[in-house]
Amino acid sequence: MGEETTALERACLTALPAPRQAFDGNFVAKLFLGGTGRANAVSSLDPAPDPALASRIARIEALYARHGLACRFRLTPLDPPGLEPLLAARGYAEGEETIVHAGPLPPHGPDPAARRLDGPEPAWMAVVATAEYQTEARRAEKLGLPELLAAPGGWFTLREEGVEAACLFAVADGPYCGIFDLATRPEYRRRGLGDRLVRAAAHWAAGLGATRLWAQVASTNAASLALQRRVGLGEAYRYRYRIRPLGPQPS
């Protein structure tokens, strides 16, 4: 589990880059526009004890404050001992829990109704907007991603009855294919479109050398959890957010 957790955390950094990134010890801080958690959070990449942890947290908080962003930590199995108690003592609120799934690429093949785009075109963005609340910052981060992404990416749509009915974003990073932003218009749900899109993305990624599929999903998202299990993914680990709002805080 340890090696794959490290590999998946590195794949997350590749798949969801931010325009500003900084390391402090074994922590990497990502800063974008304050929209999505993963593009605006700090994560540890090594669970070794960190004798300078308290001062490191303070420096990281100052970094986010300078850029006008709330400081958000992703708590993963790679955290050094004592991180969460220190954050709790500094007034960090608990955020949502996410499950990271991984497994072999599912059986796949080309789907004539699936189309791969080079970026989040208006039709793709319109489908995503039916599944999540699109703040201005979240929308801007999605639109800015193609310029930041170094690994091959694909923004997939699936047509049903002449309509762009479902969408998905995928990144092929060596042996790993990460999938994100899977959404289906409400009137086309429960038709298996999500499964088809995942398999279409897997087929594309396999052509680039990928052998494993991974995804991150909120632990409360029953529909996405069920879909990921149907295509053969299993739980690898979980992470949670701890968030410190902007403004004066107790030292």
C-alpha positions as CSV (number, residue, x, y, z in Angstrom):
1,M,0.0,0.0,0.0
2,G,2.8,2.4,0.8
3,E,4.4,2.4,-2.6
4,E,1.1,2.8,-4.4
5,T,0.0,5.5,-2.1
6,T,3.1,7.5,-2.9
7,A,2.7,6.8,-6.6
8,L,-0.9,7.9,-6.6
9,E,-0.2,11.1,-4.6
10,R,2.5,12.0,-7.2
11,A,0.0,11.2,-10.0
12,C,-2.4,13.6,-8.4
13,L,0.2,16.3,-8.5
14,T,0.7,15.7,-12.2
15,A,-3.0,15.4,-13.1
16,L,-4.2,18.4,-11.2
17,P,-1.4,21.0,-11.4
18,A,-1.5,24.5,-10.0
19,P,0.3,27.6,-11.5
20,R,2.0,28.2,-8.2
21,Q,3.7,25.4,-6.3
22,A,6.2,25.4,-3.5
23,F,8.0,22.8,-1.3
24,D,8.7,23.1,2.4
25,G,10.5,20.0,3.6
26,N,8.4,17.0,2.6
27,F,5.3,19.1,2.0
28,V,4.2,20.5,-1.3
29,A,1.8,23.5,-1.4
30,K,-0.4,24.1,-4.5
31,L,-2.0,27.5,-5.1
32,F,-4.5,28.3,-7.8
33,L,-7.6,30.5,-7.5
34,G,-9.2,29.0,-4.4
35,G,-11.7,26.9,-6.3
36,T,-11.1,23.2,-6.0
37,G,-9.5,21.7,-2.9
38,R,-6.9,19.5,-4.7
39,A,-5.5,22.5,-6.6
40,N,-5.3,24.7,-3.5
41,A,-4.0,22.4,-0.8
42,V,-0.8,21.3,0.9
43,S,0.1,17.6,1.1
44,S,2.9,15.6,2.7
45,L,4.9,13.2,0.5
46,D,6.7,11.4,3.3
47,P,5.4,10.0,6.6
48,A,8.7,10.3,8.4
49,P,8.8,12.2,11.7
50,D,9.3,15.9,11.2
51,P,10.9,17.7,14.2
52,A,10.3,21.1,12.5
53,L,6.6,20.4,11.9
54,A,5.2,23.3,14.0
55,S,7.3,26.0,12.4
56,R,6.7,24.5,8.9
57,I,3.0,24.7,9.4
58,A,3.3,28.4,10.3
59,R,5.4,29.1,7.2
60,I,2.9,27.4,5.0
61,E,0.1,29.3,6.5
62,A,1.9,32.6,5.8
63,L,2.4,31.4,2.2
64,Y,-1.3,31.0,1.6
65,A,-2.1,34.2,3.4
66,R,0.3,36.1,1.1
67,H,-1.7,34.9,-1.8
68,G,-5.1,35.6,-0.3
69,L,-6.1,31.9,0.1
70,A,-7.3,29.9,3.0
71,C,-4.8,27.3,4.1
72,R,-6.0,23.8,3.4
73,F,-4.1,20.6,4.3
74,R,-4.9,17.2,2.7
75,L,-4.5,14.5,5.4
76,T,-3.2,11.3,3.8
77,P,-1.3,8.2,4.9
78,L,1.8,10.1,4.0
79,D,1.5,12.6,6.9
80,P,4.2,12.9,9.5
81,P,3.1,11.9,13.1
82,G,1.3,14.7,15.0
83,L,0.1,16.7,12.0
84,E,-3.6,16.6,12.6
85,P,-3.4,17.4,16.4
86,L,-1.3,20.5,15.5
87,L,-3.8,21.6,12.9
88,A,-6.7,21.1,15.3
89,A,-5.0,23.2,17.9
90,R,-4.5,26.0,15.4
91,G,-8.2,26.2,14.6
92,Y,-8.5,24.2,11.5
93,A,-12.0,22.9,10.7
94,E,-12.6,19.5,9.4
95,G,-13.4,19.1,5.7
96,E,-14.8,16.3,3.6
97,E,-13.4,12.8,3.3
98,T,-12.4,11.5,-0.1
99,I,-11.8,7.8,-1.1
100,V,-9.0,7.1,-3.6
101,H,-9.8,4.0,-5.7
102,A,-7.3,2.2,-7.9
103,G,-7.2,-1.0,-10.0
104,P,-6.2,-2.5,-13.4
105,L,-7.6,-0.9,-16.5
106,P,-11.1,-2.3,-17.0
107,P,-12.0,-4.1,-20.2
108,H,-12.1,-1.4,-22.8
109,G,-12.5,-0.5,-26.4
110,P,-13.4,2.4,-28.7
111,D,-16.9,3.8,-28.3
112,P,-18.3,5.5,-31.5
113,A,-20.4,7.8,-29.4
114,A,-17.4,9.0,-27.3
115,R,-15.4,12.1,-28.4
116,R,-12.0,13.2,-27.0
117,L,-11.4,16.9,-26.8
118,D,-8.1,18.7,-26.3
119,G,-9.6,21.0,-23.6
120,P,-12.8,21.8,-21.7
121,E,-14.8,23.1,-24.6
122,P,-18.2,24.8,-23.9
123,A,-20.1,21.5,-24.5
124,W,-17.9,19.7,-22.0
125,M,-18.2,22.5,-19.4
126,A,-22.0,22.6,-19.9
127,V,-22.3,18.9,-18.9
128,V,-20.0,19.4,-15.8
129,A,-22.2,22.3,-14.7
130,T,-25.2,19.9,-14.4
131,A,-23.4,17.9,-11.7
132,E,-21.7,20.4,-9.5
133,Y,-22.0,23.9,-8.4
134,Q,-19.7,25.9,-10.6
135,T,-18.3,28.9,-8.7
136,E,-16.4,31.4,-10.8
137,A,-13.1,30.2,-9.3
138,R,-13.8,26.5,-10.0
139,R,-14.9,27.3,-13.6
140,A,-11.7,29.4,-14.2
141,E,-9.5,26.6,-12.8
142,K,-11.0,24.1,-15.2
143,L,-10.6,26.4,-18.2
144,G,-7.0,27.1,-17.3
145,L,-5.9,23.5,-16.8
146,P,-4.9,22.7,-20.4
147,E,-2.1,25.3,-20.2
148,L,-0.7,23.8,-17.0
149,L,-1.0,20.1,-17.8
150,A,2.2,18.5,-18.9
151,A,1.0,14.9,-19.1
152,P,-1.4,13.8,-21.9
153,G,-5.0,14.8,-21.1
154,G,-8.4,14.1,-22.6
155,W,-11.7,15.8,-22.1
156,F,-14.3,13.2,-23.1
157,T,-17.9,13.6,-24.0
158,L,-20.5,10.9,-24.9
159,R,-23.4,11.6,-27.2
160,E,-26.8,10.1,-26.6
161,E,-29.8,10.9,-28.7
162,G,-27.9,13.6,-30.5
163,V,-27.0,15.4,-27.2
164,E,-23.7,15.7,-25.3
165,A,-25.0,13.7,-22.4
166,A,-22.0,12.8,-20.3
167,C,-18.4,14.0,-19.8
168,L,-15.1,12.9,-18.1
169,F,-11.6,14.3,-17.8
170,A,-8.7,11.8,-17.9
171,V,-4.9,12.1,-17.6
172,A,-2.5,9.4,-18.8
173,D,0.7,9.5,-16.6
174,G,3.0,6.6,-17.3
175,P,1.3,3.4,-16.0
176,Y,-1.5,5.4,-14.4
177,C,-4.7,6.9,-15.8
178,G,-6.6,9.2,-13.5
179,I,-10.3,10.1,-14.1
180,F,-12.0,13.2,-12.9
181,D,-15.1,15.3,-13.5
182,L,-17.4,12.4,-14.5
183,A,-20.8,13.9,-15.0
184,T,-24.1,12.9,-16.7
185,R,-27.0,15.1,-17.4
186,P,-29.8,14.3,-15.1
187,E,-32.2,13.1,-17.8
188,Y,-29.6,10.6,-19.1
189,R,-28.6,9.0,-15.8
190,R,-29.0,5.3,-15.0
191,R,-28.3,4.4,-18.6
192,G,-24.7,3.2,-18.1
193,L,-23.1,6.3,-19.8
194,G,-20.6,6.8,-17.1
195,D,-19.3,3.2,-17.4
196,R,-19.0,3.6,-21.1
197,L,-17.0,6.9,-20.8
198,V,-14.6,5.3,-18.2
199,R,-14.0,2.4,-20.6
200,A,-13.5,4.8,-23.5
201,A,-11.0,6.8,-21.5
202,A,-9.2,3.6,-20.4
203,H,-8.9,2.6,-24.1
204,W,-7.3,5.9,-24.9
205,A,-4.9,5.7,-21.9
206,A,-3.9,2.1,-22.7
207,G,-2.7,3.3,-26.1
208,L,-0.3,5.6,-24.2
209,G,1.0,2.8,-22.0
210,A,-1.3,3.0,-19.0
211,T,-2.1,-0.2,-17.1
212,R,-3.9,1.1,-13.9
213,L,-6.9,3.3,-13.4
214,W,-7.4,5.5,-10.4
215,A,-10.0,8.0,-9.2
216,Q,-10.8,10.2,-6.2
217,V,-14.4,10.5,-5.0
218,A,-16.2,12.0,-2.0
219,S,-17.1,9.3,0.5
220,T,-20.7,10.5,0.4
221,N,-21.0,10.2,-3.4
222,A,-22.8,6.8,-3.6
223,A,-23.4,6.8,-7.3
224,S,-19.7,7.5,-8.2
225,L,-18.5,4.9,-5.7
226,A,-20.8,2.3,-7.2
227,L,-19.6,3.1,-10.7
228,Q,-16.0,2.8,-9.8
229,R,-16.5,-0.5,-8.1
230,R,-18.4,-1.8,-11.2
231,V,-15.3,-1.1,-13.4
232,G,-13.1,-3.0,-10.9
233,L,-11.6,-0.3,-8.7
234,G,-11.0,-0.9,-5.0
235,E,-10.2,1.4,-2.2
236,A,-6.5,2.3,-1.9
237,Y,-6.7,4.9,0.9
238,R,-8.6,7.9,2.0
239,Y,-7.8,11.5,2.7
240,R,-9.5,14.3,4.5
241,Y,-9.2,18.1,4.5
242,R,-8.4,20.4,7.4
243,I,-9.0,24.1,6.5
244,R,-8.0,27.3,8.3
245,P,-10.0,30.3,7.1
246,L,-8.4,33.6,6.2
247,G,-8.2,36.2,8.9
248,P,-6.6,36.6,12.3
249,Q,-6.2,33.3,14.1
250,P,-4.9,32.3,17.6
251,S,-1.2,31.6,17.6
